[in-house]
Amino acid sequence: MRIQDCAMGTTRSREYGVRVADMPLLQGRVPERALDAYRTAARESGVSMSYYLEALATVLEEKGGLPLVPKPVAATPPLDLESLEASTAAA
């Protein structure tokens, strides 16, 4: 079954008989563009975002597992050579 074939309804999980109280809460902060992408995909699929994310994980697992991603690297701020020169010239 494709994600697009799923109709939105009272189903809270792709697993039959699972109650909301039995499921753990998943929370995370993401950039607005990522949230918009998930909302749009869920809306176009006709399902809730939680159902969409559960289905997405299942699809990825069927294709070999969830992908590993690189660790974030802190952006190095550019050196302000003018203020560095000014502070060394003053010394």
C-alpha positions as a Markdown table, in Angstrom:
| # | Residue | x | y | z |
|---|---|---|---|---|
| 1 | Met | 0.0 | 0.0 | 0.0 |
| 2 | Arg | 1.3 | 3.4 | -0.9 |
| 3 | Ile | 1.2 | 6.3 | 1.5 |
| 4 | Gln | -1.1 | 8.1 | -0.9 |
| 5 | Asp | -3.6 | 5.3 | -0.7 |
| 6 | Cys | -4.2 | 5.8 | 3.0 |
| 7 | Ala | -7.4 | 7.7 | 3.9 |
| 8 | Met | -7.5 | 10.0 | 6.9 |
| 9 | Gly | -9.8 | 8.8 | 9.6 |
| 10 | Thr | -9.9 | 7.8 | 13.2 |
| 11 | Thr | -6.9 | 5.5 | 12.9 |
| 12 | Arg | -4.2 | 6.8 | 15.2 |
| 13 | Ser | -1.5 | 4.3 | 14.1 |
| 14 | Arg | -0.7 | 2.0 | 11.2 |
| 15 | Glu | -0.8 | -0.8 | 13.8 |
| 16 | Tyr | -4.3 | -2.1 | 14.4 |
| 17 | Gly | -5.5 | -1.9 | 18.0 |
| 18 | Val | -2.8 | 0.6 | 19.3 |
| 19 | Arg | -4.3 | 3.3 | 21.5 |
| 20 | Val | -2.9 | 6.8 | 21.7 |
| 21 | Ala | -2.2 | 6.3 | 25.4 |
| 22 | Asp | -0.1 | 3.3 | 24.5 |
| 23 | Met | 2.2 | 5.2 | 22.2 |
| 24 | Pro | 5.2 | 7.3 | 23.3 |
| 25 | Leu | 5.4 | 11.0 | 22.5 |
| 26 | Leu | 7.9 | 12.1 | 19.9 |
| 27 | Gln | 9.0 | 15.7 | 20.0 |
| 28 | Gly | 11.8 | 17.6 | 18.3 |
| 29 | Arg | 12.5 | 21.1 | 17.1 |
| 30 | Val | 13.1 | 21.4 | 13.3 |
| 31 | Pro | 13.5 | 24.4 | 11.0 |
| 32 | Glu | 10.2 | 25.9 | 9.7 |
| 33 | Arg | 11.0 | 24.6 | 6.2 |
| 34 | Ala | 11.2 | 21.0 | 7.5 |
| 35 | Leu | 8.0 | 21.3 | 9.4 |
| 36 | Asp | 6.2 | 22.8 | 6.4 |
| 37 | Ala | 7.5 | 19.9 | 4.2 |
| 38 | Tyr | 6.1 | 17.3 | 6.6 |
| 39 | Arg | 2.8 | 19.1 | 7.0 |
| 40 | Thr | 2.4 | 19.5 | 3.2 |
| 41 | Ala | 3.2 | 15.8 | 2.6 |
| 42 | Ala | 0.8 | 14.6 | 5.2 |
| 43 | Arg | -2.0 | 16.9 | 4.0 |
| 44 | Glu | -1.5 | 15.8 | 0.4 |
| 45 | Ser | -1.5 | 12.2 | 1.5 |
| 46 | Gly | -4.8 | 12.8 | 3.4 |
| 47 | Val | -3.4 | 11.7 | 6.8 |
| 48 | Ser | -2.3 | 13.3 | 10.0 |
| 49 | Met | 1.3 | 14.2 | 10.4 |
| 50 | Ser | 1.9 | 11.6 | 13.1 |
| 51 | Tyr | 0.5 | 8.9 | 10.8 |
| 52 | Tyr | 2.6 | 10.2 | 7.9 |
| 53 | Leu | 5.8 | 10.1 | 10.0 |
| 54 | Glu | 5.0 | 6.6 | 11.2 |
| 55 | Ala | 4.4 | 5.5 | 7.6 |
| 56 | Leu | 7.5 | 7.2 | 6.4 |
| 57 | Ala | 9.6 | 5.3 | 9.0 |
| 58 | Thr | 8.0 | 2.1 | 7.8 |
| 59 | Val | 8.8 | 2.9 | 4.1 |
| 60 | Leu | 12.4 | 3.7 | 4.9 |
| 61 | Glu | 12.8 | 0.5 | 7.0 |
| 62 | Glu | 11.4 | -1.6 | 4.1 |
| 63 | Lys | 14.1 | 0.1 | 1.8 |
| 64 | Gly | 17.0 | -0.9 | 4.1 |
| 65 | Gly | 16.5 | 1.1 | 7.2 |
| 66 | Leu | 16.5 | 4.6 | 8.5 |
| 67 | Pro | 19.4 | 6.5 | 7.0 |
| 68 | Leu | 22.3 | 7.7 | 9.2 |
| 69 | Val | 23.0 | 11.4 | 9.0 |
| 70 | Pro | 26.3 | 13.3 | 9.7 |
| 71 | Lys | 26.7 | 15.0 | 13.0 |
| 72 | Pro | 26.1 | 18.8 | 12.8 |
| 73 | Val | 29.2 | 20.9 | 12.5 |
| 74 | Ala | 29.3 | 24.3 | 14.1 |
| 75 | Ala | 29.7 | 27.1 | 11.7 |
| 76 | Thr | 33.0 | 28.9 | 12.2 |
| 77 | Pro | 32.3 | 32.7 | 12.4 |
| 78 | Pro | 34.4 | 34.7 | 10.0 |
| 79 | Leu | 37.5 | 36.5 | 11.4 |
| 80 | Asp | 37.0 | 40.2 | 11.8 |
| 81 | Leu | 40.6 | 41.2 | 10.8 |
| 82 | Glu | 39.9 | 44.9 | 11.0 |
| 83 | Ser | 39.0 | 44.8 | 14.7 |
| 84 | Leu | 41.8 | 42.4 | 15.3 |
| 85 | Glu | 44.3 | 44.8 | 13.7 |
| 86 | Ala | 42.8 | 47.7 | 15.6 |
| 87 | Ser | 43.2 | 45.9 | 19.0 |
| 88 | Thr | 46.8 | 44.9 | 18.2 |
| 89 | Ala | 47.7 | 48.4 | 17.0 |
| 90 | Ala | 46.3 | 49.9 | 20.2 |
| 91 | Ala | 48.5 | 47.6 | 22.3 |
